[in-house]
Each structure stands twice: as C-alpha cells, then as structure tokens.
Amino acid sequence: MIIEAKDVSIRYILGDFKDIGIKEYVLRKIKRNYHVREFWAVDGVSFTLERGDMLGIIGSNGAGKSTLLKAVTGIMVPTKGWVKVNGSIAALLELASGFDGDLTVRENTYLRGAMLGYTRKFMNEKYEEIIDFSGLQEFQDRPFKQLSSGMKSRLAFSIACLVRPDVLILDEVLSVGDGAFRKKSEEKMMEIINGGATTILVSHLLEQVRSMCNKALWLERGKQIAFGDANELCDRYEEFLSQKK
Ligand SMILES: Nc1ncnc2c1ncn2[C@@H]1O[C@H](COP(=O)(O)OP(=O)(O)OP(=O)(O)O)[C@@H](O)[C@H]1O
C-alpha cells in the first residue's frame, strides 16, 4: 500500500486572533465578547491507494479537497485520524509558493529540487530536461517574478514530474497551462503513472478524471460521499450535479 488514509478529519478554528488581528482580540477579550467557532473542513475520510493508482478527488467548491491534500502531503496534521505515505512525495499545491520571485528561473529550479530532497548533481543531470519540457528556455536567467502565472505553473509541473517521485499530487494544476501544454502534461502524467507512480489529482473537469484516473474520491462539505471506481463515481457525481441545477 502506498497511501493509507484513515478517518482523516481536519478542523479550522474561525475567529481566533489569527483571523481578527491581535488588537481586535484584546478588545474583544476586555469586552468579554471573544468567541471562536470550529469548522470541520474534512470529516472522517478514509481511502487506500496502491502503486500505479491514479485518484481523482471530486466535489463542489469548498468540499475540502485541497485541505485533504494538505494532510496527505504533511503540510497539515489531521486533527483526528492519520495518513501514511510509503515513498517520496512531490506536491503541486499552491503553485507559486516555494519559489523566490527575485531569484532566476534557473536558481528557483535548483531551489525547488533541493526542497524536494534532490542533490545538486541530480539536478544538474535533470535541469536541461526540465527547462525544455517547461518551454522556458528563453527565461532561464530572468527573475521568476517576470513569468506569467501559466508559465510559473509550467515550471512547477515540469520540476515535479521530471524528478520522478513515488507519489505525485496535483491540485487543479493541469487546468492552468494553455491547451498545448495541457496535452503535453497529461501525456507526461500518464507516463509517470505507467512508470508505477501513484498520483492524486483534484479536478473540476470530470472528463479529465474519467480519462486519467482509475479511482475517485467524492467529497461534499468535508464528508466522504464515496470512494471507488472513477467512471462510476463520475456518473454519480454528474447525476448529483444535474439534480442540483
Ligand atoms: N485556513 C482556513 N481557515 C478557515 N477555513 C478554511 C481555511 N482554508 C479553507 N477553509 C474552509 O475549508 C473548506 C474547505 O476548503 P478547501 O479549499 O479544502 O475546499 P476545496 O474542495 O478544495 O474547494 P474548491 O473546489 O473551491 O477549490 C471551505 O469551506 C473553506 O472556506
């Protein structure tokens, strides 16, 4: 088993001093008017993935998809439950995060490589391939902040894919690039999956989930509606959407 998630629940605390600011917090404390509210963004989600599985996470806006991914990647510790990941993991969540706008594209590529745990020697071997795939050859020595947001995501995708992780996690990234890059990146992902990696993808494009994923996880308001065969769940989700209209 590559990934096992058991009863994962994640709670956000709303209205604490991080939300309202320290001044408002002190004022409300003095007036005895300070209350926090808890909100379960993910509530009791369980699934398992084997080598080579490709999971599509589907569900309405705010269902908890991105929050769940944060628990899988270890960015957040679940409030309840647990996630076990056996292998190296590369995540593309907030695409531009982890890059330094003032460093060049080349420097950022090495930086991201180091963050993923790869040596400089390994990155030297991979660098040309990464830049070629991203199509950013002309921008190599320009500051990262000069890239368009589509170009930034192309770079992030190229780095994550070409360093060959055991687990690849993608949050809506495939919908960011333009048509040509999307096709190329879908092909690259299929290659990675066929090479045995386990992939998780969050997508609002059901056709993408159908064509690429073998399994799906459907969430609504933090709760798990179902986990199972991708085609079957996409059918059910489509039916749900048509009834909602
Ligand atoms: N840092 C936070 N503090 C409080 N609430 C949050 C925080 N981040 C997300 N939420 C809430 O948690 C819920 C789940 O958010 P999440 O981003 O995981 O949903 P999603 O399924 O990825 O949505 P979308 O499809 O719109 O991207 C939402 O109601 C959101 O408002």
The ligand as a Tripos MOL2 file, in Angstrom:
@<TRIPOS>MOLECULE
LIG
   31    33     1     0     0
SMALL
NO_CHARGES

@<TRIPOS>ATOM
      1 N1         -7.2340   28.4660    6.5410 N.pl3     1 LIG1
      2 C1         -8.5350   28.2780    6.6350 C.ar      1 LIG1
      3 N2         -9.2330   28.7130    7.7090 N.ar      1 LIG1
      4 C2        -10.5570   28.5010    7.8120 C.ar      1 LIG1
      5 N3        -11.2960   27.8600    6.8980 N.ar      1 LIG1
      6 C3        -10.6700   27.4040    5.7980 C.ar      1 LIG1
      7 C4         -9.2650   27.5930    5.6000 C.ar      1 LIG1
      8 N4         -8.9240   27.0440    4.4130 N.ar      1 LIG1
      9 C5        -10.0600   26.5350    3.8980 C.ar      1 LIG1
     10 N5        -11.1070   26.7510    4.7190 N.ar      1 LIG1
     11 C6        -12.5040   26.3020    4.5280 C.3       1 LIG1
     12 O1        -12.4980   24.8940    4.4470 O.3       1 LIG1
     13 C7        -13.4400   24.4570    3.4750 C.3       1 LIG1
     14 C8        -12.7540   23.5340    2.5010 C.3       1 LIG1
     15 O2        -11.8580   24.2860    1.7100 O.3       1 LIG1
     16 P1        -10.9760   23.6190    0.5420 P.3       1 LIG1
     17 O3        -10.1260   24.6750   -0.0550 O.co2     1 LIG1
     18 O4        -10.3220   22.4030    1.0880 O.co2     1 LIG1
     19 O5        -12.1170   23.1850   -0.4810 O.3       1 LIG1
     20 P2        -11.9990   22.6330   -1.9820 P.3       1 LIG1
     21 O6        -12.8560   21.4330   -2.0520 O.co2     1 LIG1
     22 O7        -10.5760   22.4820   -2.3570 O.co2     1 LIG1
     23 O8        -12.6890   23.8180   -2.7830 O.3       1 LIG1
     24 P3        -12.5210   24.3370   -4.2970 P.3       1 LIG1
     25 O9        -13.1040   23.2940   -5.1780 O.co2     1 LIG1
     26 O10       -13.3390   25.5650   -4.2890 O.co2     1 LIG1
     27 O11       -11.0650   24.5850   -4.5270 O.co2     1 LIG1
     28 C9        -14.0540   25.6920    2.8500 C.3       1 LIG1
     29 O12       -15.3100   25.9290    3.4490 O.3       1 LIG1
     30 C10       -13.0860   26.8070    3.2070 C.3       1 LIG1
     31 O13       -13.7570   28.0070    3.3820 O.3       1 LIG1
@<TRIPOS>BOND
     1     1     2 1
     2     2     3 ar
     3     2     7 ar
     4     3     4 ar
     5     4     5 ar
     6     5     6 ar
     7     6     7 ar
     8     6    10 ar
     9     7     8 ar
    10     8     9 ar
    11     9    10 ar
    12    10    11 1
    13    11    12 1
    14    11    30 1
    15    12    13 1
    16    13    14 1
    17    13    28 1
    18    14    15 1
    19    15    16 1
    20    16    17 2
    21    16    18 1
    22    16    19 1
    23    19    20 1
    24    20    21 2
    25    20    22 1
    26    20    23 1
    27    23    24 1
    28    24    25 2
    29    24    26 1
    30    24    27 1
    31    28    29 1
    32    28    30 1
    33    30    31 1
@<TRIPOS>SUBSTRUCTURE
     1 LIG1         1 GROUP 0 **** ****
